[in-house]
Amino acid sequence: MDSLKNKRLIASVTNRMGILYNNKSDYPKALQYFNRALNAAQNGSDTYTAMFAKNNLGMTYWNQGNLLQALDYYFESLKDADKLKDQAQMAVTLSNIGLIYWTQKNYNQAFEFMFKALAIERKLGNKIQIARNLGNISSVYIDLADNTNAMTYNMAALRLREELNDKKGIALSYGIIADVNANRGDSAWMKGNIRYAREMKYPDALTFYTKALKLEEQIGELSFQVNFLNNMGRVQTRMGRLPEAEHLLLRAMKLGDSLGTLNQQQSSHEYLSDLYEAKGDYKKAYEHHKAFTIARDSLFNRDKSMEANRKSLSYEYDKRSSLQRAEQDKKDVLAAAESRKQKIIIWSVAAGLLLVIVFASFISRSLRITQKQKRIIERQKGIVEDQKKVVEKQKYLVEENQKEILDSITYAKRLQRAILPPESLIKLLLKQSFVLYIPKAVVAGDFYWMFTHGDTVLIAAADCTGHGVPGAMVSIVCSNALKRAVNEFGLTDTGKILDKTTELVLETFADSYEDIKDGMDISLLSINKVTHQLQWSGANNPLWMVKNGELKEIKGDKQPIGKSEHRKPFISHDLHVAKGDCFYLITDGYADQFGGAGGKKYKYKQLKDSILAIADLPMREQQQRLGQMFNDWKGDLEQVDDVTLIGIRI
């Protein structure tokens, strides 16, 4: 009896030792202790501890990437849990089996086991395991590129983990948030929207990968650290931050090599190959691609072995099922022979009665069918009438909703028009000038702006982020910031006006919970009507000047009004001009318009040639020509962006 107790004690202690080594990612030592625990538990007839040892062996083999061994031990542990009626351990093991199938991209079976586990955990009220299962389900949805469901299940998991202060779980949830943002960045990248990916989604992914990594470093679980380092390195490569990417990926590879996990080594070499290709170091790119191929082939062979084993198990199960069915068929034949005599007698009597019943039923059925058809016709007539009423009601609701939307947009147009200076005022202050303003929609992201201060006239053409209603909302914020920069702060220097406008726009968006990166590109010109002194500054947009039959371009600073890295003060350009010189302030909508015979962009070069060709004409005629050329070029194609072009002759 004492010997049995000793064996059970040894099993329990060695199980705990194995868990300690597994958490430190020392998998060989962990396997050694878990095997000792299993042997001691089986010798001590301790099914409960044996069940845990098998589950732990499955977990460790899975961490090593040996999925075949992991699955075998998980199914053995599941049998023990079922035998002991241990619902909690059944749920844990079902969840682990689901993870194996997820790793094998067998998503249907992964969901089957994970949702079974979740149902049990919800009955038990185990919040830690509920959160774990929710997180696992969200990981499967990420593989399926279903980012919406992935975030839904993950945020539910994160709320529980934060409530429980489960640092490991919180780190995993942060990792999933990062994965979703990385996926959305990749999707934008593949569609050619590289700027959106680099400035919006990839930075968000890095933020949450970094948070997850810091928590895993506190916990000391190395396997997840490798995953986060690999993903951070891949994202940094996409963002063009190659030194940072190299540091992260080399660190991940070193850590992965120490753990001996093939799947993580494969990822490290794949991402390093991409990195060195981006750096132009093709020798290193080739070396890492070769290492990636070796790791991938090793995993492929292991997976093939696993698949063969699964098929073998399936065959054995089907064979046993066939034998059982054959035995049952034999018993059924004997029973059938015994009762056949009685059935013949019963059938003979029943046959006569059946003929009578059939004839009576035929007559009755004919009457019922006639009555039923009449009822169906009447019912269908009523359904048609009801459907007609529903359609008429829905049509009325759609028309009402459409009217409300159009009324709202029309009112928004009035609000936006209120911030635009009247053309009569522009003509009064700048007699030889024109404004070509063609919004893409009813309201626009483009706007033009004017302000007078003594003998000085400030005029600008601006292009805000987006177009339509969102662009119009940003344009009101930016127009108000321009006005405040001049009116409240008394600024007249164009560069300082743009600096202050940037500050005010960022201040407006600072209180938002969202990371808003909206702003505008602008071309701002200051004209002293008495001295004819001109000063100009630009944010991304240029100023074109036609002088003595030549068109010269002054390029704006390569930064927007709004959020930007490495911001510098805007440059103020003092211009020497003579009577008859023409100046043009533009946004990018004209040059970006598709059209012509080949459906191509108009482009800046063609626009420059067009302006130079008509620069000697009166300003009103220039406006008409440019408007006509734009419409002719666009033809039947959709307008792609708002268009603003201001011309001024000194």
N, C-alpha and C positions, 0 to 999 in steps of 0.2 A: 504493500500500500504506500509506504514511504517512497519507494522507487518510482511509483506512478506520479506522485506529487512532485518529485524532483524533476521528472521529465517534462511535466506541464510547466513548471517554473522556468526551466531552461528554455522551453519554447517561447514563453512570454517575453523573457529578457532578451533573447537573441532577435526576436521580432522587432523589439524597440530599437535595438542596436542597428538593425538593418535600415530602419526608417531614418535614423540619424545620418547614416552614410549616404542614403539616397538623397536626402535634403541637401547634403554637401556635394552632390553630383559625383560621388565616388561609387560608381555603379558596380565595379567588380567586387568591392568589399560588401556592398549592400546585398548582392546576390549570394555571396558566401554566407552571410548571417541569415538571410531569409530561407536558404536551403537547410541550414542547421535547425532553424525554427520549425520548418515543415517536418523534418525527420523526427525531431523530438516530440512534436505534437501528435504525429501518427503513431509513434511508439507508445505514447502516453494516452492513446485513445481520446485525444482532445480535439474533437471535430471543430470546435469554435475557433481555437487558435490556428488550426490548420487552414481554415477558411481564410483568415486574415493573411496568413503567410502566402497562400496561393495568389490572393489579390495583389499583395505587395510584389510578388515575383512578376506578375503580369505588368504592374506599373513600371518596374525597373527595366524589364525587357523592352517595354514600349519606349521608355526614355532613351534606350540605346538604339532604337530603330529596328529591333528584332520583333516585328509584328506577329509573326507566326507563333513564336513561343509565348508572347504576351496573350494572344487570343486563347491559346490552349489553357493557360493557367486561369484566365478570367472565367472560362466556361466551367472549369473544375470548381472554382470558388462559388460560382452561381449555383451549382448542384448542392454544395454544402449549405449555402444560405437557404435554399428551398427546403432542404431536409430539416434544418433547424427552425424554419418559419421566421427567419430573421429578416423582416421587411426592410430595415435600414440598410443592411449590407447588400440585400438584393438590389436596392435602388442604386447604390454606389457602383456595384459591378455591372449592372445594366448600362449605366452611364459610361463606364470605361469601355465596354464592348462597342457602344455607339461611337466613341472616339476612334477606335480602331477602324471601323467601317468608314468613318469620315476620312481618315488618313488614306484609305484605299479608294476614295472618291465614289464609294457606294452610298450615295446620299439617301436613298430610300430606306435602306436598312439602318443607317445612322439615325435618321429621324425616328424610326420605329422604336429603337432601343432607348433613345434619349427621352422621347415623350412618355414611354412607359415609366422610366426612372422619375421623371418630373411628377407624374400623377401620384406615385407612391410617396415622394418627398412632401408633396402638398398635403396628403392625408396625415403624414407624421408631423407636419409643421416644422420641419428642419430647415431653418432659413439659410444656413450656410450651404447646404446641398441644393436647395431650391435655386439659390443664386448661381451655384456652379453649373447646374443643368441649363439654366437660362443663358449663361455665357457660352456654353458648348453649342447650344442651338443657334445662337447668333453667329458663331464661327462657321457653321455649315452654310448659313445664308450668305456669308461673305464669299465663300467659294462659289456659290450659285449666282454671284453678282446681284443679289437682292439686298441692296444697301438699306432700304426702308425697313424690312423685317429684321435685318441684322441690328440696326440701331434700336428698334423697338424692344427686342428681347434683351439687348445689352444694357440699355438704360434701366430696365426693370432689375437686372442683376446688380448694377452699380448702386442703385438706391439701397438694396438690402445689404450690400457689402459695406457701404459707408455707415449704415446704421449699426452694423456689427463691428466696425473698425477692423475689417478683414484686409490687411495690407496686401497680402498675396492676391486676393480676389480683386481688389481695387486696381492693382497693377495689370491684371489680365483684362479688366474692363477698359482701362486706359489704352491698352494695346489694341483692343478691338475698335475703339473710336479712331485710333490712329490708322488702323487698316482700312476703315471705311473712307476716311479722308484721302488716303493714298490711292485707293481704288478710284475715287472720283477724280483725283488728279490724273491718274493713268488714262481714264476715259476721256478727259478733256485733252490730254496730250495726244492720244490717238486720233482725235478729231481735228488736230492742228491748233487747238487753243492753248498754246504753250504758256503764254503770259498768265492766263487765268490759273493754270495748274501750278505755276511757280510762285505766283503772288498770293493765291488764295488757299488752295487745298494742300499742297505739299508743306507749307509752313505750319498749318494746323496739325498735319500728321506728325511732323517733327516735335511739336510741343507735347503731344500726348505720348509719343514714343519715349521722349526724355523723362517725362513724369513716371512712366512705367518702369524704365530702366533704373531710376533712382530708388524706387521702392524695392525692386528685385535685388539691388546691391545691398540694401539694408537687410533683406531677408537672407541673402546669401545663396539663392537658388540659381546656379550658373546656366542651366539649360535655357531658361527663358531670357537670361541676359544675352546669350548668343543670338537668339531670334530677334530681339529688339535692336541689337547692334547691327545685324545684317540688314534689317529693314531701314534703319536710319541711314546706313551707308548707301543703300539703293536710292533712297529719296534725295540725299545730298548730291548724288551723281546726276539725277534728273534736274536738280536745281542749278547745276553747273558749279557747285562748290566741291571741286575735285580733291584738294588737300584734306578737307574735313572728311570727305567720303573715304579716302584711302586710309586715314587713321582709324576710323570706325570699323572698316571691313577687315583690316589686318588684325585688329584687336579681337574681332569676332572669330576669325579663322584660328588664331592662336588658342583661344578659349575652347572652340569647337574641337580642335585637334586633341586637346588635353582630355576632353570628355569621350572622344571616339564615336561621336554621333554622325552617321553618314549623311542623313538628310540635311543637317546644319552645315556640314562641310561642303556638300553639294551647293547649297545656297551661297556660301561665302565665295567659293571659286567662281560661280556664275556671275555674281555681282562684281567681283574684282576684275573679271575678264571684260565686262562692260565698261568699268571705270578706266582701265588702261587703254581700251580702244578709244574712249573719249579723250584721253590724254595724248593719244598718238604713239603710245609705247606698245607697238604691236607684238614685240617679242614676249613681254610679260602677259599681254592679253591672250596670246596663243598658249602660253604655259598654263595659265589658270583655266582656260577653256578645256585643255587636255585633262587637267585634274578634275574639273567639273564632269567631264564625260566619263571618267573612271568611276567617280562616286555615283553618278546616275546609273551606270551599267550595273554596279554592285547592288544598288537598291532594286533595279529592275529584275535582276536574277533572283533576289530574295523574294520579291513580290510574286514572281512566277512560281517559285517553290511553294509559297503560301497558297496561291490559287490552286495548284495541283493538289495540295493537301486538303483544301476545302472540298474540291471535287471528289476526292477519294472518300472523305467523310460522308458526303452527300450520297455517294454510290452505296456505301455500306448501310446507311440508314434506309435508303429505298429498297435494298435487297431484303433487309429484315422485315420491312413493312410488307413486301410482296409475299414472304413466307407466312406471315401472320394472316394475311388476307386469304391465302390458299387453304390454310387450316380451317378458317371460318367458313369458307365456301363449301368445304366437305361436310361440315356439320349442318349447314343450311340445306344441302341436297338430301341428307337423311331425314331431316325434319319435314321437308317438302313431300317426300315419298310417303311418309306416315300419314300426312293429312290429305293426300290427293283423293283417296277414296271418298272421304266425307265431302269434299268439295264438289265431286262429280254429282252426287245426289242433290246437294244444295243448288248447283248450277242448273240442273234439269228443271227443278221446280221454279227457280228464278227466271228461267228463259221464257216460260209461259206467261208469267206475270209481267215480264219486261215488255213483251209484245203489246199487251194491253196498255201498259203505262206509256209506251212510246207513242201509240196512236192518240191517246188522250192528250199527251204532252204536245204533239204536233198541232192539234186543233187549238189548244190553249195558247201555245207559243205564237201562232199566227195572229190571234186576237191581241196578244200583248205587244207584238211588234208594231201592229197598226197603231195602237194607242201610244206607244213610246215614240214612234216617228212623228206623230202629231204634236206630242209634248216638246220634242227636240226642236221642231220647226218654230213653235211659239217661243221657246226659250232663246233660240238663236236670234230671233227677231228682237227680243228684249235686249240681248247682249249687244247687238249692233247699235241699237238706240243709245244704250249706256256708253258704249265706246265713242260714239259720235259726240256725246256730251262731254266726255273726258278730253277728247282731242280739241274741242272748241275751247274748253277751259284752259288747257295747256297752252294753246295758241295765244289766248288772251294774256296769260301770265308771262309768256316769252316776250310778247310785244310790249307789255308794261315794263319788264326788266330791261329790255333793250332801250326803251325810251328813257328810263332812269339813268342807264349808263351813258347814253348819248348826251342827256342833259348835264350830267356831272362833268363829262369831258368838255362840253361846250363852255360850261362855267369855268373849268380849269383853263381853257383857252383865254377867256376874258381876264383871268387873274394873271396869266403869263404875259398877255399883251400889255397889261398895266405896267410891267417892269421895262418894256421896250420903249425907247424914245420915239415920239412921233416923227414921221419922215419930214413933216413940215418944219419941225425944229431943227433937224439935221440940215435941211436945205437953207434955213435961215442963217445958221452959224457957219456952215461949210457950203457955200453956194455951188461950187463945182465938185459934186460928190454923188455917189449912188450907194444904195444898199440892195443887194440881191439876196433875198431870204426865202428859202424854199423848205419848209418843214417836211419831214417824212410822213408824219401823222398829223392829227389835229393840233396836238401840242408837241413841243420839241425839247431836245437837250441842248441845241444850239440857241444862243441869244446874242444880240448886239447891245452895246451899252454906251451911254454918253454922259459927260458931266462937265460943267463949265466952272471955272475959277478965275475971275477977272478976265484978262485977255487970253487965257489958256483954255483950250478945248481938249478934253480927254475922250477918246473914242476907242472901242474895243470890239473884236469879234471873238466869241468864246464857244467852246465845244465841251459840254459836260458829259459825264459818264452816262451812256445809254441814250435812248431816244423815247418818244412817246411820253406817257404819264410819269414813269420813273425818272427819265431825263429831265422833264419839266420841273419836278420837285427839287432835283439837285440844282437846276439853273436858278431857281428862286433863292436858294441858300447862298450860291456863289455871287449872284447879282447883289444881294443884300450885303455880303461881305465886302465887295468892291466899294459900294456906296459908303459903308461905315469907315473903310480905310481912308477915304478922301474927306468925307464930311466930318466924322468925329475926331480923327487923328490929324487932320489938316495936311496930309501928305500930297506932294505934287510930283516928286521923283518917281518915274514909272517902276523902277526896280524895287524901291521901298514899298510902293503901293502893292505890288505882287507879293512881297514878303509878308506884309501885314494881312493881306487877303488870305494867304495860306494859313497864317496863324489863326485867323477868325474862323475859317472853314473847319480846321481841325478841332478848334474849341467847340464848335457847334455839335460835331459828331462825338466828342469825347465822352459824354455822359451815356452813350448808348451801350447796351450789353453786347451788341454785335460788333465785330471787327470790321467797321465800315471803311472802305478804301476808295470811296467815290470822290470825285473832284472834277477839275476841268483843265483843258488846254486853252491858251488864250494868246492873242496878239493885241498889245495895248500901245496906242500912239498918243503922244502929247504934242499939240500944235499951238504955238503962240502966234495969234493972228496979226499982231503988230510987228514983231521982230522976225517972224517966219522961222523961229528956232524950233526944231523938232527933236523929240526924245522918244525912244521906243524900247520896250522890253517884251519878251515872249516866253511862254511856258510851252515847250514842244513845238508850237506853231511859229512860222516864219513871217517876215515882212518882205514884200517885193517892191522894188523901186525901179520905175522906168525913167531913164535920164539919157538924153541925147540918142535916142533910138536903141538903147541897150537896157536889158533887164538884169538888175543885180538883186541878189538875195542875202538878207541878214537872217541867220538861223537863230531860233530861240534856244533858251537853256534846256538841256535834256532832263527835265523834271516837270511834273504836273503841279497844279495848285491842289494840294491834298497830301495824302500820306505817301512818303517816298523814302527810300534808303539813301544815305549819304547826301542829304540836302545841303545846298549851298545858297548864298544870297543871290538873287537875280541880278543880272548885269543890265545897266542902263546905257543905251547907245545914243550918243548925241550925233545928230545928222546935219550935214551941210547940204543945203538945198538951194535951188534956183527956181525962179518963176517958170511954171509949165511942167515941173516934175510931177510924176504921178506915183501914188502909193496905194498898195493893195494889201488888205488884211483878210486872211482866209482861214477857213476850217477845212478839214480833210474830206468833207462829203462830196464835193464836186469831183475831185481827182479820183475818188474811190468808186464812182458810179460805173456799173457795167452797162455796155451797150455797143453800138456800132455793128458792123457786119459780122464780126467774130465773137460778139458778146464779151469783150474784154474790158478792163478798167480804162478810164479816160487817162489817168496818170498825170502827175505834176508836170512832166516835160511837155505834154501836149497842151496843158492849161497855160503854161508860160508862153508857148508859141502863139496861142490864141489871144492872150492879153496883149502881147507885143504887137500883134497884127492890127489891133483896134485901138491902141493906146492914144493915137492922135485924134480919134473921134470925140465928139462931145460926150460928157459923162452919162447923160440919160440914154444916148444911143448905145454906149458901151453896155449899159445894164440890159437893154433890150436884146442886143446881140448875144451876150453871154447866157441869158435866159433861154433864148431860142436854140442856141447850140446845145445846151444841156438837155432840153426836151427832145431835140432831134437825135442826140446820141442815145438817150435812155430808150426812146421808142416805146415798145409795149412791155419792156422789162420793169420789174418792181424797183422803186427807189430804195437804195440800200441804207442811206443815212441822211441826216439833216444837212442842208447846204447854207452856208453864210459866206458872202464875199462883199467886202466894202471897198469902194474905189474913191480916192480923193486926189484932186489936182490942186497944186499950190498956185 
